[in-house]
């Protein structure tokens, strides 16, 4: 990660560094001075990292950068799958100055006179803003509009980025800059859009049944095999854990393939994260006018019965049960609340193929 252009492929780091530089400039860390930190949600919003895919990538990248010592993360209490704040450690500041040497202006560095250039209408705001975006990038954007880009067919953001910059991730990185503030540049003007990650799914033998989402791959395979005999679901989707809450928009593709919207059921691990994921996804469903996601009560009943006495400890504290809405689990809310209170969890893989193959559906 020594190449500044490579660093720009980490939008969350670029956003954090720009916020840090705005606050710090060339001031060296002093004794007892607080390390720079900022609110995670505020950082994502100001950086334009608000789509499901970008938020998922930002979370992943932040955790990798924390492992590398360039960021320090404060997680939400009892919900370690959510980031609360990020901090740039004192020990990382010299590294960041070196790594971003080509991106951060020197104390006396003169920025180019952007008023001296002939900008296309979409970029006429440039002389009025302060930006550290390289002039070469700005000129490439200008050439895009100059060559009729405003009239192009919409493309996924990475395809447009590759066309303009020769780098499929460059446009994602630039979204953290002042260029994309309100009433300035936008993905709509660049005729591109973000793409939610598609689901792995299998069509069922019937078209009228509900859609079932499984959190983990092994259980997805088991239910796909069982559904060919039980004929219970119109489609079985591999939610892939946390990805389901970040990629719910892809469910429209499944509905299109099976002939329209169907009730969506969910079955996952019995731990706070496993219960939180479908509830987050349900917010998107309801916002788009679909019915909320429901718990697959039969599957959870099987899991509670098959897992009795086999619970395993979980890392989170017992109070985690207060961070999710257990009423979503209907008649199973009380025993699951007791499970969480004991600081235990149940993996959905207790509902095995050996068991399920004996069930009539």
CORJOPE-V189780 format. One line per field, one symbol per residue. ss: DSSP state (h for helix, s for strand, l for the rest). phi: phi as a letter, one per 30 degrees, with the letter a starting at -180 (. if undefined). psi: psi as a letter, one per 40 degrees, with the letter a starting at -180 (. if undefined). A space follows every 10 residues. Layout:
ss: ???
phi: ???
psi: ???
This chain:
ss: lllhhhhlll hhhhhhhhhh hhhhllllll lllllssssh hhhhhhhlll lhhhhhhhhh hhhhhhhlll lsssssllss sssssssslh hhhhhhhhhl llllllllll lllhhhllll hhhllhhhll llllhhhhhh hhhhhhllhh hlllsshhhh hhhhhllllh hhhhlllhhh llllllllll lsslllllls ssslllllls ssssllhhhh hhhhhhhhhh llssssssll llhhhhlhhh hhhhhhhhll lllsssslls lhhhhhhhhh hhhhhhhlll lllsslhhhh hhhhhhllll lssllllhhh hhhllhhhhh hhhhhhhhhh hllssslhhh llhhhhllll l
phi: .cdedddddc eddddddddd dddcicddec eiddddbadd dddddddicc dedddddddd ddddddddid bbcccdeibd dbccbbbcde dcdddddddc edccddecdc ddddddcccd edcddedccc bcdeeddddd dddeddcied cdddbeeddd ddddcibdcd deddddcdec deibdadddd hbadbddddd abdddbccdd ccccdcddde ddddddddcd hccdabcddh ideddcbded ddddeddcjk dbeccbbbdc beddddeddd ddddeddcid dddcdddddd ddddddceic ecdcddddde ddcbdddedh dceddddddd ddicbbdddd dcdedddccd j
psi: fehddddeeg dddddddddd ddddbehihi hehiihiihd ddddddeege iddddddddd dddddddeed ihhhihhege ehhdiiihid eedddddddf dedhiidehh iigeeeigii deeeedeeih iehidddddd ddddddeede eiiiiidddd ddddeeheed dddeeeiedf iiebiiddde fiiihihiih ihiieieeii hhhhdidddd dddddddddd fdidihhhdf bdddeefdde dddddddeei iiihiihaig iddddddddd dddddddeei iihihgdddd ddddddehee iiiidiided eeeigeddeb eedddddddd defiihheed giddddeehe .
